[in-house]
Structures are given as C-alpha cells and as structure tokens.
Amino acid sequence: MSALPPLLPRAPHGGPSDTAFTGLDFSVNCNPYGPNPVLLEAVKNADHAHYPDPTYLDVRQKLADWHGVAPENVALSVGASDLLHRIARAFLPAGEVLLSLHVPFGELGRAAQLGRAEIRVVDELPPQLPPHTRLVYVGQPHNPTGRSLSTGELQAVADACTAANALLVLDLAYAPFVGLSIIHHPSTINLLSPGKAHGLVGARPAYAIASAEIVAQLENLAPAWHVPAGTAAALAALPTAQEFLAETLPRVRRDALALATALREFGAVEHHGTPYLTLEVAPSLQQGAAATARELLTRGIRVRDCASYGFPGRVRVSTQGAAADARLIAALQEVFHG
C-alpha cells in the first residue's frame, strides 16, 4: 500500500458545491452571455448512440487545420484538469520540481502532490531554471490576478525550459478574453479550455497543442473513448463558432471594466482586462475577505475567497452582466456600510 498516492482533499474551485445554491454566482469565470448556440447545437446533434472513433481523428484534424499544425500535435480532453493530471504523470517524476509563476491552478498543484513532486511558487521566473525543474506553469492570463507575459517573455521561458530539459505548461483558459494566443515551441504545451469563453463549461471541452512526442505521451495515459460524443462535437465545431466571441467578448470586457471601477469603493482592485478581478478588502472597513464572502453568501451571492491562491485578503469576482453586477455592488454596500 505504500506505493499508492497520498489521499488529498480536492482542490478548491469556484462554482457549484455539494450545498444547494440558487443565488448569483460571481465565483465562476465564464462568459455570462453563453452558451454559444453553435456549439450547443453541435453537442445536441452529436451521435450519442454509438462509440466514437477512439483516435478522434476528424476532431483533431479540424483543430489542427485551424491552428496550422498536424493532427499529431493535438490532444483532446474532457476538461483541462484531466490534461493537467496526465501532464504531471508523464513529465513530473517524484522529487522533481514544478515551478509556477504565481500559484498554479489547483488541479495541477494537486496532481504534483499526488505524484510526490515539489511545488515552488515564484513572482518572477528566473532566466535559468532551478535544478530538477521539470515543469514550468504560466497562466496566460493568470487566475486570479489576470497578469500575463509578453510573447517575447514567453519565448524566453520556453527557451530556458529547453536548456533545462523541462516543459512549459501554458494555461490559456482565459486567453480569448484578452486576445492572447498559443506559442509554437517544442518545449511548450498550450492548454486550451474554450468552454469558458463560449459559456459552455458543462460540456468540458479542452485540448492541448504541443509537439507530436509530447502529445503521444499524453495520449498514452488516456483510456479508450475518453471524450464523450457531445464534447468531441463541440471541439470539432470550434473553428466555425467564433462569431459568438466577436459579438459577446467586447460586452464582457465593458461589463468587467465597469465592475472593477465600482468595486474600488470597497478596496484595492486588480484587473487586467479579464472577466474576473480581485478585490482586496480595505483594512478600514474591518472586514476580512473570508468574512466578506460569508456575508455575501447569506445574501444569495457567491464570490471566490482567494486564500488558496495565496491572497487571503482578497476575493475574486467575475462579471455576470450589468444587471447582476449591480446587485453585487448593492450587497457589498450593505455589508460594509449597513
């Protein structure tokens, strides 16, 4: 039994829990104007009666053509979490180092812990990676801060990974909201979660773009038929479903900017164009972030306590549209001003 991985609690996330909730949920970073009707129709019309092609060649070919790569450079997944666990199993041996720019997404941290690897969090990546580094994680943009690196900075990180025999995991879950894109580099795994920008997170579409050698290792760790027909259909339809983003993402950006402006009444706000932002509760208000989250919950509003990200004084909120955002502001005024 000693060879089994340790029993670890689930990584904390925003969104639903095992406790019933019917209020406004600002803890989910998702396009509030979704779901994309084109992708939703693809999910509904998928062939749910038969097994899919176990190689998903048609889906991978469509995504490959869209990104200008070969099908061998595309790995499919149900949610980015599954890919992150496979990445850790394939490329992060026990005792080696996951180096993360800011706190990593909880599922990658948990995968590293399950594999008995070491996690090191830094605020700035060094030009030369520390010994035993095997994975470098960069959220592009990072969740919850919204910070991102320039293309030149990412290329430098990827080159440093090549020199150190490491891989760069570039998490692009929120990249469409701020116009960021993949980088083509042999030491980089581009991780894409399109359900967030398309408002279709329940279908869990995700995929990775990487070298054929990396993709082969990720596919080796996936069971047969690991992507349901509906999720595969949503991924195949992505290249023809981009009009929705052109229509809705400017609205999301305007809503988020207005929300960030309004929230400055209550404390310091960090916002970099993403739908989400963090609020650091002003000390003069004598209300901690965790307590603020609890008070809002009693008013039917859920926000994300950022303690697990290393920011115990902050909460994260993501715009849910102008009308819902106004209710959040009103609730905060009740909490802080009575």
Secondary structure, 3 states (H helix, E strand, C coil): CCCCCCCCCCCCCCCCCCCCCCCEECCCCCCCCCCCHHHHHHHHCCCCCCCCCCCCHHHHHHHHHHHCCCHHHEEEEECHHHHHHHHHHHHCCCCCEEEEECCCCHHHHHHHHHCCCEEEEECCCCCCCCCCEEEEEEECCCCCCCCCCCHHHHHHHHHHHHHHCCEEEEECCCHHHHCCCCCCCCCEEEEECCCCCCCCHHHCEEEEECCHHHHHHHHHCCCCCCCCHHHHHHHHHHHHCCHHHHHHHHHHHHHHHHHHHHHCCCEEEECCCCCEEEEEECHHHCCCHHHHHHHHHCCCEECEECHHHCCCCEEEEECCCHHHHHHHHHHHHHHHHC
